[in-house]
Amino acid sequence: MKLRHLLVITAFFCLLSAASVMGAADWSQIAADIMQDNQATEEDARYTLELIQKNKSELKQELASLKSKLESREAELKTLRAKFNGLLETKTGLEDEIESEKEEIKAVSDTVYNAAQRTGALIENSPVTAENPDRSKRLDPLLTKQRFPGMAGIQTLVDMIWTEMAASGAIRLYDGEFIGPEYQQQTGEILRIGSLTAAYRNPGEHIGYLQLGEKNRLVAVPGDPSWFVKNSLEGYMKGKTNHVPLDVSGGAVFQRMAESRDFKDWLEAGGLLIWPILIVGAVGLILGLERFLFLLRIRSNSDTIMNSILDFIHKENWQEAKTYCENNRRFPTCNVLGTMFSHLGVTREAMENAIQEAVLRQVPRLERFIATLSILAAVAPLLGLLGTVTGMINTFQVITLFGTGDPKLMSGGISEALVTTQLGLAVAIPIMLLHHFLERRVDKILGDIEEKGNKVTVELMKKGAIKEGAA
């Protein structure tokens, strides 16, 4: 109603305004137009009011629906909040439980991790892996320390260990592919004995050992086995024998043989001090060989000389005996016995003193170069030690420059440094043994000379050529 009154008042004022402008003749027409507009406006107002009333009713209904939904959501939110609080309490309890068992969980995780590492190293070198190349990938989740393995991971680890244990007790002969000695893919018989050894025999009857290589493929070991090993492997593959040599090193021994250096490389690794040691060894060998032949000849002629001297004594041919000794002066026994024939007629004590003097004159000749051998035996290891010290100094200089990050760099330098000590000991030990042997030989010869001198003294006393009593 207020709207209609407002419209009437507005029309009235418009009419007054129009009356001041327009004439009286047009008033009736204007009034008719205004009434017509007023009716139209009333109709629009009535329609608008009806729409407002209708929308108001719909809005009330929608408001009621929204209030109902809000109450339902609030009830649901209350339920979820209670559930959330319960989950928070459960989480707190689980966190407290995990915290209390954290050390045990860490111990289990570390144990599984270490076992996975050892198992990985085991299957990386096992010939069984060549038959199942993808099994090493199953260990990858267990080799992450930040992740707890879980029962599934532990079960995987146990299964792999049991599989390896079962394979370690089985012997299998089958046809398969491998990388041959010429680094070409070949097909032949493959013999797998447990998880330790794998061998092959190709159509060309070439036999050797296999080891696990890149991409989990079997690769022929570069080293060439001995004739005995080849025959044993071939006989076992053909079923002729029931024994077979095992390569428990996984091919490392034969690979080391293939990579071994020859004598020239070995000498070059020792440096300059190798040559003085070799010279010491050569001089010791020459002197020892000369002394050995000299002393051996003296010993072999001793009994022959003694028999000839006794024959002259029994015949009392003193001059012939003396002449015989002078003609064989290169033998120490003749020199000593010849001295005795130059002192015939003296007392026994004087004769023994003469023998002792003659024996002492032979000692330098018999012991010639023996003291030199002793010195050479002592010098050789000292030279080797000097070479080792020099090599170690060079090794530590390399460590100073490059650090200790590469153990092979250190071990290689130390190995080369020890070559001189090895050679020094190899030279010194035989020279020491030879020196001891020659020294004992000289002692035996001197003892033999004294024994034969005493025997000749007794025979001369029997013939009356030596007097009893003091001088």
DASULVEN-V523636 format. One record per pair of residues at least 6 apart in sequence whose C-alpha atoms are under 7 Angstrom apart, sorted by the first residue. I is the first residue (numbers start at 1). J is the second residue. Records with the same first field share a line. If there is no record, write none. Layout:
I=J  J
//
This chain:
4=42
11=34
109=148  149
113=142  143  145
116=139  142  143  157
117=143
120=136
123=129
125=212
126=195  196  212
127=195  198  211  212
128=195
129=216
130=216  217  218
133=216
142=149  153
167=194  195
168=194  195
169=194
170=193  194
171=192  193  194
172=191  192  193
173=189  190  191  192
174=189  190  191
175=188  189  190
176=187  188  189  190
177=185  186  187  188
178=185  186  187  217  218  219
179=185  186  218  219  220
180=186  219  220
181=220  222
187=202
188=200  201  202  203
189=200  201  202
190=198  199  200  201
191=198  199  200
192=198  199
196=247  248  250
197=246  247  248  250
198=209  210  211
199=208  209  210
200=207  208  209  210
201=207  208
207=230
208=220  224  225  230
209=220  221  251
210=218  219  220  221
211=218  219  220  221  250  251
212=218  219
213=219
221=251  254  255
222=254  255  258
223=254  255  257  258
224=254
229=245
232=244  245
233=244
235=241
236=242  243  244
267=274
269=416
270=416  417  419  420
273=383  387
274=420
277=380  383  424
280=376  380
281=427
284=373  376  431
287=369
288=434
292=438
298=331
299=445
302=333
309=321
312=318  321
318=341
322=338  341
325=334  335  337  338
326=338
328=334
329=335
332=362
333=449
336=355  358  359
337=453
339=358
340=351  355
343=351
344=465  466
345=465  466  467
346=466  467
347=466  467  468  469  470  471
348=466  467  468
349=470  471
350=471
355=453
366=442
367=442
370=435
373=431  435
374=432  435
377=428  431  432
378=428
380=424  425  427  428
381=421  424  425  428
383=424
384=420  421  423  424
385=420  421
387=417  420
388=417  418  420  421
391=417
392=414  417
395=410  413  414
460=466
461=467
//
